[in-house]
Amino acid sequence: MIKAVIFDLDNTLLDFMKMKSSAVNAAVRGMIEAGLEVSTEETISQIFDIYNLRGYEYQEVFDDYLRKEIGYLDYKILASAIVAYRKSKEASLVLYPNVNRTLFTLSKMGLKLGVVSDAPSREAWLRLCYLNLHHIFDAVVTFDVTGKHKPSPIPFLKAAELLEINPENMLMIGDWPARDIIGAKEVGMKTAFAKYGDTFNTQESGADYDLEDIFELVKIVKKENSR
């Protein structure tokens, strides 16, 4: 019986890549308007190269880019990038369709709700607060809570501990099979793949369920609990 549903955050509840792309585009425009003479497309590509190397939560991406591009930190250009990035990030941080409806329905069904994210605590909570979701979840487990990234079983077991529910009575939803699905399955959780947020062109998720729309979770929980 499913007693709790836990969610990955980025590309499962919110469209992280859309937000990141919009924010980086804005930051590059900000740097160019501040006097940096570079190609927009090449600069965007170089910034994403840094993210791919250092991780998408890396906080000094523009510092690294400027040191490599012009050899030093021009703080006028750096500040222009950061301000433009933050403004665009807040404006483009949006939930996927039916997320609020799904969370409300599952909560009304008496299920506990949680988040297991590889994001640092500060960034995860900022996103939850921006989206007015910070009062919804009974437990939020970030990288800073356990010091372990998924698919380590530790973040999943921590969520089970905080929710006081056995892993076999929990359903995990995520967009990254190699982390979300494998890690959750290892501790005995049911799993659902957020196909709508997939950025890897996944052919076989290995999950118990594949979701085209997050609201499908409601039917899945009802099905599991009717057995």
Secondary structure, 3 states (H helix, E strand, C coil): CCCEEEECCECCCECHHHHHHHHHHHHHHHHHHCCCCCCHHHHHHHHHHHHHHHCCCCCCHHHHHHHHHHCCCCHHHHHHHHHHHHHHHHHHCCECCCHHHHHHHHHHCCCEEEEECCCCHHHHHHHHHHCCCCCCCCEEECHHHHCCCCCCHHHHHHHHHHHCCCHHHEEEEECCHHHHHHHHHHCCCEEEEEHHHCCCCCCCCCCCEEECCCCHHHHHHHHHHCC
